Amino acid sequence: MLLLVGLGNPGPNNNNNRHNIGFKIIDAINQQFSLSKQKPKFKGLLTTGNIDNKKVYAIKPLTFMNNSGVCIKELIDYFKIDAKNVFVFHDDMDIDLGKVKAKFGGSSAGHNGIESIDKNIGKNYSRIRIGIGRPKNNSTGAEHVLDNFSSEEKQSIETLTNNITSSISTLIKKDLDLFSSQVNQKQ
């Protein structure tokens, strides 16, 4: 069993902000692979299905970014999913807009959602870091992640989302370097 997690904040006001890129990825995976209808469970919106003959759960935690780990801990405990089979999609300001870096384990680099997950399930899971770029003008990091994507940026993110879903088979085989390479080459 695999768990795909998309980080973000609930609510319509947050739909298009940079912090919610994980939610967008999960929505695209749900659609591409015809996963079940989203149901509120484990403090999140849960879907299930199969990708490449593997049982997959996908969730968007509704606990707000800073408490994402609470949702994930409940779900993996209930379904007995090993943390090494968890894949978390999240925003990263240290990566250029539209680029991806996937890795196993590591530090949170100050990302509150990742810190929450680390506290709740440990650090031995895969992180798919999705570039949102650095703040422009004089905005702070906190302001930047909560700002909406511009119309120009939305096009780049849509392309990225399509590239991620078309390379998901490589990701679930845990070939993280090849996955990153495939997604970034298509940009």
Secondary structure, DSSP 8 states (H G I E B T S, - for coil): -EEEEE----SGGGTTBGGGHHHHHHHHHHHHTT----EEETTEEEEEEEETTEEEEEEEE-S-GGGHHHHHHHHHHHHT--GGGEEEEEEETTS-TT-EEEEES---TT-HHHHHHHHHH-S-SEEEEEE-----TT--HHHHHHSB--HHHHHHHHHHHHHHHHTHHHHHTT-HHHHHHHHHHH-
